[in-house]
Amino acid sequence: GLTVMYTFRLLYYLLFGEYNFLSLNLINDLGLKMIKSMLMLVLLIIMSGSMLMWLMLSTPYFICLPKLMKLMTLLVSFIGGYLGIQMSLMNLSYELFSMKMMSLSLFFSSMLNLPFISTFGMNWFMIFFSKKNYENLDQGWFEFIGSQNIFNKLMNYSFFMQVLHKNNFNFFLVMMVIWIILLIII
């Protein structure tokens, strides 16, 4: 029933209903790359769902409902569709009363909860510790030990390993030449 309600409401919005959101919202949906990829995803979901069903259920089940249960299914679907149409008639972007008198609303909300008193200590300590963190770690030793130094160390180790492998290869070539000379002499 809820699925049918959502489907009818969506169809009503798309086909029959007028656009009752704010006019600044973006309506354009012509990204062909996005539409093609979504179409491929839908096809893959349908195919993989059917394959998963055939793998999990080796024999398909036949469901035989009595007349009352069939009528109840149809009744729930129609009630869901009716509720979907009724929900689509609601106005979704009406103007709030508190937005007309914003300064008065802010004053009353601050008087009720007293956020200036209750959050000053927490905010001040966080800002103070973040300042100390910036001074000591970000602009201090942490920058030297951190990312750039790790990068430089890795570059030096990589260069050292290249030199070792190059020397190993040169040693192998020298040994091969000596072996060939020994074979020719003997």
NUZAFI-721282 format. One record per residue (C-alpha): residue in three letters; x, z, y. Coordinates in nm, 4 decimals, always signed. Layout:
BEGIN
+-----+----------+----------+----------+
: res :        u :        w :        v :
+-----+----------+----------+----------+
: ALA :        X :        Z :        Y :
...
+-----+----------+----------+----------+
END
This chain:
BEGIN
+-----+----------+----------+----------+
: res :        u :        w :        v :
+-----+----------+----------+----------+
: GLY :  +0.0000 :  +0.0000 :  +0.0000 :
: LEU :  +0.2750 :  +0.0878 :  +0.2471 :
: THR :  +0.4637 :  -0.2302 :  +0.1656 :
: VAL :  +0.1535 :  -0.4360 :  +0.2289 :
: MET :  +0.0929 :  -0.2416 :  +0.5503 :
: TYR :  +0.4433 :  -0.3181 :  +0.6694 :
: THR :  +0.4094 :  -0.6828 :  +0.5693 :
: PHE :  +0.0802 :  -0.7280 :  +0.7542 :
: ARG :  +0.2158 :  -0.5507 :  +1.0594 :
: LEU :  +0.5256 :  -0.7695 :  +1.0599 :
: LEU :  +0.3180 :  -1.0850 :  +1.0183 :
: TYR :  +0.0919 :  -0.9765 :  +1.3003 :
: TYR :  +0.3903 :  -0.9164 :  +1.5280 :
: LEU :  +0.5437 :  -1.2499 :  +1.4408 :
: LEU :  +0.2380 :  -1.4734 :  +1.4384 :
: PHE :  -0.0494 :  -1.3183 :  +1.6320 :
: GLY :  +0.0623 :  -1.0237 :  +1.8429 :
: GLU :  +0.1847 :  -1.0499 :  +2.1973 :
: TYR :  +0.5293 :  -0.9268 :  +2.2886 :
: ASN :  +0.4835 :  -0.5752 :  +2.4224 :
: PHE :  +0.8432 :  -0.4592 :  +2.4501 :
: LEU :  +1.0482 :  -0.4624 :  +2.7672 :
: SER :  +1.1292 :  -0.8038 :  +2.9079 :
: LEU :  +1.5034 :  -0.7332 :  +2.9166 :
: ASN :  +1.5350 :  -0.7253 :  +2.5371 :
: LEU :  +1.7047 :  -1.0198 :  +2.3740 :
: ILE :  +1.4620 :  -1.2412 :  +2.1827 :
: ASN :  +1.6894 :  -1.5305 :  +2.0914 :
: ASP :  +1.7731 :  -1.5492 :  +1.7203 :
: LEU :  +1.9301 :  -1.8903 :  +1.6732 :
: GLY :  +2.2671 :  -1.7952 :  +1.5284 :
: LEU :  +2.2895 :  -2.0583 :  +1.2526 :
: LYS :  +2.5893 :  -1.8916 :  +1.0896 :
: MET :  +2.3962 :  -1.5664 :  +1.0655 :
: ILE :  +2.0801 :  -1.7343 :  +0.9360 :
: LYS :  +2.2727 :  -1.9298 :  +0.6716 :
: SER :  +2.4591 :  -1.6219 :  +0.5529 :
: MET :  +2.1373 :  -1.4184 :  +0.5411 :
: LEU :  +1.9691 :  -1.6949 :  +0.3395 :
: MET :  +2.2590 :  -1.6946 :  +0.0945 :
: LEU :  +2.2386 :  -1.3156 :  +0.0666 :
: VAL :  +1.8641 :  -1.3301 :  -0.0020 :
: LEU :  +1.9120 :  -1.5925 :  -0.2729 :
: LEU :  +2.1944 :  -1.3939 :  -0.4334 :
: ILE :  +1.9870 :  -1.0755 :  -0.4237 :
: ILE :  +1.6916 :  -1.2443 :  -0.5919 :
: MET :  +1.9084 :  -1.4044 :  -0.8599 :
: SER :  +2.1122 :  -1.0909 :  -0.9293 :
: GLY :  +1.7965 :  -0.8783 :  -0.9394 :
: SER :  +1.6376 :  -1.1050 :  -1.1972 :
: MET :  +1.9583 :  -1.1147 :  -1.4029 :
: LEU :  +1.9840 :  -0.7358 :  -1.3878 :
: MET :  +1.6222 :  -0.7054 :  -1.4999 :
: TRP :  +1.6827 :  -0.9349 :  -1.7971 :
: LEU :  +1.9994 :  -0.7438 :  -1.8894 :
: MET :  +1.8364 :  -0.4012 :  -1.8694 :
: LEU :  +1.5013 :  -0.4949 :  -2.0232 :
: SER :  +1.5620 :  -0.7103 :  -2.3269 :
: THR :  +1.1911 :  -0.7647 :  -2.3881 :
: PRO :  +0.9529 :  -0.8054 :  -2.0942 :
: TYR :  +0.6676 :  -0.5564 :  -2.0889 :
: PHE :  +0.3091 :  -0.6730 :  -2.0544 :
: ILE :  +0.1026 :  -0.4367 :  -1.8424 :
: CYS :  -0.2689 :  -0.4426 :  -1.9117 :
: LEU :  -0.4749 :  -0.2442 :  -1.6591 :
: PRO :  -0.8445 :  -0.1598 :  -1.6841 :
: LYS :  -1.0807 :  -0.2967 :  -1.4165 :
: LEU :  -1.0899 :  +0.0253 :  -1.2151 :
: MET :  -0.7090 :  +0.0362 :  -1.1876 :
: LYS :  -0.6991 :  -0.3312 :  -1.0853 :
: LEU :  -0.9589 :  -0.2676 :  -0.8158 :
: MET :  -0.7700 :  +0.0428 :  -0.7011 :
: THR :  -0.4530 :  -0.1647 :  -0.6610 :
: LEU :  -0.6404 :  -0.4207 :  -0.4519 :
: LEU :  -0.8104 :  -0.1450 :  -0.2507 :
: VAL :  -0.4777 :  +0.0231 :  -0.1685 :
: SER :  -0.3339 :  -0.3151 :  -0.0678 :
: PHE :  -0.6279 :  -0.3928 :  +0.1624 :
: ILE :  -0.6188 :  -0.0438 :  +0.3164 :
: GLY :  -0.2465 :  -0.0883 :  +0.3770 :
: GLY :  -0.3073 :  -0.4256 :  +0.5385 :
: TYR :  -0.5822 :  -0.2806 :  +0.7598 :
: LEU :  -0.3582 :  +0.0086 :  +0.8650 :
: GLY :  -0.0796 :  -0.2391 :  +0.9382 :
: ILE :  -0.3062 :  -0.4379 :  +1.1691 :
: GLN :  -0.4241 :  -0.1191 :  +1.3402 :
: MET :  -0.0656 :  -0.0021 :  +1.3916 :
: SER :  +0.0309 :  -0.3377 :  +1.5387 :
: LEU :  -0.2332 :  -0.2965 :  +1.8097 :
: MET :  -0.0519 :  +0.0069 :  +1.9510 :
: ASN :  +0.1390 :  -0.0368 :  +2.2740 :
: LEU :  +0.5034 :  +0.0435 :  +2.2050 :
: SER :  +0.6638 :  +0.0397 :  +2.5494 :
: TYR :  +0.4500 :  +0.2464 :  +2.7806 :
: GLU :  +0.6015 :  +0.4234 :  +3.0794 :
: LEU :  +0.6792 :  +0.7907 :  +3.0332 :
: PHE :  +0.5428 :  +1.0416 :  +3.2828 :
: SER :  +0.8723 :  +1.2307 :  +3.2943 :
: MET :  +1.0580 :  +0.9149 :  +3.3992 :
: LYS :  +0.8515 :  +0.8925 :  +3.7191 :
: MET :  +0.9776 :  +1.2322 :  +3.8367 :
: MET :  +1.3272 :  +1.2354 :  +3.6935 :
: SER :  +1.4809 :  +1.4945 :  +3.9261 :
: LEU :  +1.1991 :  +1.7425 :  +3.8633 :
: SER :  +1.2295 :  +1.6881 :  +3.4863 :
: LEU :  +1.6054 :  +1.7487 :  +3.4972 :
: PHE :  +1.5568 :  +2.0641 :  +3.7036 :
: PHE :  +1.2985 :  +2.2099 :  +3.4655 :
: SER :  +1.5003 :  +2.1233 :  +3.1564 :
: SER :  +1.8110 :  +2.2861 :  +3.3028 :
: MET :  +1.6146 :  +2.5975 :  +3.4003 :
: LEU :  +1.4688 :  +2.6322 :  +3.0529 :
: ASN :  +1.7875 :  +2.6032 :  +2.8489 :
: LEU :  +2.0518 :  +2.7004 :  +3.1081 :
: PRO :  +2.3068 :  +2.4463 :  +2.9801 :
: PHE :  +2.5466 :  +2.5163 :  +3.2650 :
: ILE :  +2.6015 :  +2.8738 :  +3.1513 :
: SER :  +2.5845 :  +2.8207 :  +2.7756 :
: THR :  +2.8189 :  +2.5216 :  +2.7500 :
: PHE :  +3.0794 :  +2.5920 :  +3.0188 :
: GLY :  +3.3076 :  +2.7978 :  +2.7966 :
: MET :  +3.3053 :  +2.5527 :  +2.5089 :
: ASN :  +3.3595 :  +2.2489 :  +2.7298 :
: TRP :  +3.6340 :  +2.4117 :  +2.9371 :
: PHE :  +3.8346 :  +2.5210 :  +2.6328 :
: MET :  +3.8059 :  +2.1784 :  +2.4711 :
: ILE :  +3.9218 :  +2.0055 :  +2.7882 :
: PHE :  +4.2061 :  +2.2561 :  +2.8303 :
: PHE :  +4.3281 :  +2.2107 :  +2.4710 :
: SER :  +4.3012 :  +1.8332 :  +2.4915 :
: LYS :  +4.5166 :  +1.8428 :  +2.8077 :
: LYS :  +4.7782 :  +2.0541 :  +2.6258 :
: ASN :  +4.7602 :  +1.8179 :  +2.3283 :
: TYR :  +4.8201 :  +1.5210 :  +2.5569 :
: GLU :  +5.1139 :  +1.6883 :  +2.7321 :
: ASN :  +5.2906 :  +1.8259 :  +2.4254 :
: LEU :  +5.2143 :  +1.5860 :  +2.1430 :
: ASP :  +5.1169 :  +1.2506 :  +2.2849 :
: GLN :  +5.3820 :  +1.2415 :  +2.5579 :
: GLY :  +5.6404 :  +1.4483 :  +2.3718 :
: TRP :  +5.8070 :  +1.4546 :  +2.0305 :
: PHE :  +5.5056 :  +1.3154 :  +1.8533 :
: GLU :  +5.5656 :  +0.9750 :  +2.0088 :
: PHE :  +5.9277 :  +0.9762 :  +1.8916 :
: ILE :  +5.8430 :  +1.0931 :  +1.5398 :
: GLY :  +5.5190 :  +0.8967 :  +1.5244 :
: SER :  +5.4379 :  +0.5337 :  +1.4745 :
: GLN :  +5.7277 :  +0.3579 :  +1.6515 :
: ASN :  +5.9953 :  +0.5651 :  +1.4829 :
: ILE :  +5.8365 :  +0.5109 :  +1.1418 :
: PHE :  +5.8334 :  +0.1372 :  +1.2125 :
: ASN :  +6.2002 :  +0.1414 :  +1.3150 :
: LYS :  +6.2999 :  +0.3430 :  +1.0067 :
: LEU :  +6.1146 :  +0.1020 :  +0.7779 :
: MET :  +6.2857 :  -0.1934 :  +0.9464 :
: ASN :  +6.6288 :  -0.0313 :  +0.8982 :
: TYR :  +6.5593 :  +0.0460 :  +0.5309 :
: SER :  +6.4334 :  -0.3071 :  +0.4757 :
: PHE :  +6.7466 :  -0.4520 :  +0.6367 :
: PHE :  +6.9656 :  -0.2240 :  +0.4224 :
: MET :  +6.7840 :  -0.3353 :  +0.1048 :
: GLN :  +6.8274 :  -0.7001 :  +0.2061 :
: VAL :  +7.2017 :  -0.6459 :  +0.2501 :
: LEU :  +7.2226 :  -0.4776 :  -0.0918 :
: HIS :  +7.0343 :  -0.7602 :  -0.2618 :
: LYS :  +7.2420 :  -1.0203 :  -0.0808 :
: ASN :  +7.5619 :  -0.8469 :  -0.1935 :
: ASN :  +7.4246 :  -0.8207 :  -0.5458 :
: PHE :  +7.3498 :  -1.1937 :  -0.5467 :
: ASN :  +7.6981 :  -1.2716 :  -0.4084 :
: PHE :  +7.8541 :  -1.0491 :  -0.6740 :
: PHE :  +7.6558 :  -1.2349 :  -0.9410 :
: LEU :  +7.7758 :  -1.5737 :  -0.8083 :
: VAL :  +8.1401 :  -1.4572 :  -0.7980 :
: MET :  +8.1152 :  -1.3283 :  -1.1561 :
: MET :  +7.9574 :  -1.6584 :  -1.2648 :
: VAL :  +8.2414 :  -1.8580 :  -1.1050 :
: ILE :  +8.5020 :  -1.6319 :  -1.2693 :
: TRP :  +8.3266 :  -1.6732 :  -1.6054 :
: ILE :  +8.3220 :  -2.0524 :  -1.5704 :
: ILE :  +8.6913 :  -2.0544 :  -1.4741 :
: LEU :  +8.7717 :  -1.8384 :  -1.7779 :
: LEU :  +8.5768 :  -2.0764 :  -2.0013 :
: ILE :  +8.7610 :  -2.3776 :  -1.8627 :
: ILE :  +9.1029 :  -2.2136 :  -1.8992 :
: ILE :  +9.0437 :  -2.1022 :  -2.2561 :
+-----+----------+----------+----------+
END
